[in-house]
């Protein structure tokens, strides 16, 4: 948590308070068995669906889904930030709060603090190498040839990893760092026969910073394209979860807010080159498709986005996969497609920053970009293919919340394709009806977790929720799962975050209760998930059998998801004839196929 109050103090406050007394001081509660009920204060309802559990010290509304502990309730009801809610409850509980400016870094027992420190030491080691070592000349030349000045290299803390197998490992050992902790941030890899070796060798190093400029991960650009993959990145760690961060946002966030616009590129150099030339309201996604988490991160600073992607098919596909997510989150998005063979890095170096600014000024709207792409993909003279274009366009148009905007785009689409506007309106109504039914069906599933193994077959991803429910309710199951599954096995991001945090806490020897677990999450959706699963009272017979089935399904589905992702990447690699990447992806696909066979056996 990003505050200066020791976690022990927050635990002390929660221990001294009864959530039932806190909530009843704001709204009237009525006894309902072991729990208490009320009409929800956070949405309009007639039948009480707001439940307070004194046993678990949490609340949950089965109507609107809100949930949390006493702190969450005060934050929601009083409309205050976390620190103010803590102060309100501290006065009520009689606990004295001492705001310690450096509390987070002083808690040496905190695992994440140690991991941040390791990343910091590693980044400084690599950075020093870049400017101090004679063998780093090739790296300095590479950066110079790409117009990366020394000032920018120092600001971005670029570095150099030598070709030694244990260069960083030995340096961190000399600093008193246990290799086990170094491995947890992905900087070293365990050998099959014991020991470790450096992940990054003979590479230019790009530290990845979080929004507060703490190093959370690394990217390494190879200096010998003939013998190694071009890029190697940190794996997911307790600090770095792919799809949750944006490269360069710590440098550009103020300019994004000031200019009320965010430019999105893909890679490290695509960010650094324009940024060095004064295009400073820019971030890099470090991947082909943006996630909802990344879009919500941008949303803190602006609602206006311009995506800048390579001119190849892969770049256009990447843009298309993200467009509807922007619309769903209420952001305005435009797209700049580079000429074939150019990325933002090369374009700025060849034509200058002013030329890129001109492209940005003439960026296509979401509507125009998608329609142009679909026109290239389908024959508009063929009636059935034209219908496919309309279907694809309506998926985007129906995402807009404003009815006038929807109507305007439907009219434009009718004019562009020479089709009756009323016919398109009819198709839009059909799509809306279908989406509403799918939402209702999914919403119903989310609020109904089955308690038998037969139920697992009938509910998509219900086994994930059921497994986490059991882990939340029984500590013995949680400890067994710590050695059986990993957080990354869970498809649902919220469940993955919950499991990751629970495993971290068990590693630290801390007991886990729902109300204490909630203090580690500020995301309302995650809190809702914890409360919903914690307040589920179904009696589950033969828990060992259910857990075994859940784990098996979890492993199979994790492989299925990974294979599906790889299939898309393989197709993209084939489309752009990237033979090196295709070979790597096919190898990864075969490895997964073998794992799947072993689980089915």
BELBEL-V947329 format. One line per field, one symbol per residue. psi: psi as a letter, one per 40 degrees, with the letter a starting at -180 (. if undefined). burial: I if it has 24 or more other C-alpha atoms within 12 Angstrom, else O. A space follows every 10 residues. Layout:
BEGIN
psi: ???
burial: ???
END
This chain:
BEGIN
psi: igiehidddd dddddeihdd dddeedihii hgbeaiiihh eeihidhheh hhhddefiih heceeiiaad dddddddefi iddddddddd ddeehhhhhh dfddeegeeh dddddddddd dddddddddd edhdeedddd dddddffhid dddddefiah hieiefdddd ddddeehhdd ddddeedihh idfiaiihdh hfihhhihia defhheaiih hiegedeiid ihiiihiddh hheeihhedd deddddddef ihhhadiddd dddddeeege fiihefidhi iddddddddd diehihhhii eidddddddd deddddddef ihhihhhiih eiiddddddd eidddddddd dfiiiddddd dddddddihe ehdddddddd dddddddedh dhdddddddd ddddddefih dddddddddd dddddddddd ddddddeghi eidddddehh eddddddddd dddhdddddd ddediidedh dhdddddddd dddddddefi ihidddddee hehddddddd ddddeheihh igdddddddd dddddddddd dddddddddd dddddefgdd dddddddddd dddddddddd .
burial: OOIOIIIOII IOIIIOIIII IIIIOOOOIO OOOOIIIIII IIOOOOOIII IIIIOIIIII IIIIIIIIII IIIIIIIOOO OIIOIIIIII OOIOOOIOOO OOOIOOOOOI IIIIIIIIII IIIIIIIOII IOOOOIIOII OOIOOIIIOO OIIIOIIIII IIOOOIIIIO IIOOOOOOII IIIIIIIIIO OOOOOIIIII IIIIIIIIII IOIIIIIIII IIIOOOOOIO IIIIIIIIII IIIIIIIIII IIIOIIIOOI IIIIIIIIII IIIIIIIOII IIIIIIIIII IIIIIIIIIO IIIIIIIIII IIIIIIIIII IIIIIIIIIO IIIIIIIIOO OOIIIIIIIO OOIOOIIOII OOIIIIIIII IIIIIOOOOO OOOOOIIOII IIIIIIIIII OOOOOIOOII IIIIOOIOOO OOOIIOIIOO IOOOOOOOOO OOOOOIIIII IIIOOIOOII IIIIIIIIII IIIOIOIIIO IIOOIIIIII IIIIIIIIII IIIIIIOOOO OIIIIIIIII IIIIIIIIII IIIIIIOOOO OOIOOIIIII IIIIIIIIII IIIOOIOIII OIIOOOOOOO IIOOIIOOIO OIOOOIOOOO O
END
